[in-house]
């Protein structure tokens, strides 16, 4: 059986930029669909996980 890697959804939000929260619905939908497929999914803001696959919403806004 193929093992599915842990998946992490990250929303990038620079300080004072409230428009990033507009990506929250899309991130929650990805989480829902990936969980339906049997993956372990986590969501956070401005944090990447180094032990899983990262889906980054707002990557064009940059990283620390």
C-alpha positions, 0 to 999 in steps of 0.5 A: 500500500502506498503511504501518503505523506503528511500535508501542510497548508500554509497561508502567507500573511505579511504583517498588516495585510488582511487580504491574505485571509481571503485565501482561508476558504480555499485552504479549508476546501483543500484540507477537506478534499485531501482528508477525504483522500486519507491524508493527514492535513494541517493548516497554519499561517506563516509556518512551513513544516519540514517533515511534510509536503507544503501547499502554500497559499499567498506564496507571491507575498514572500517569506521570512 
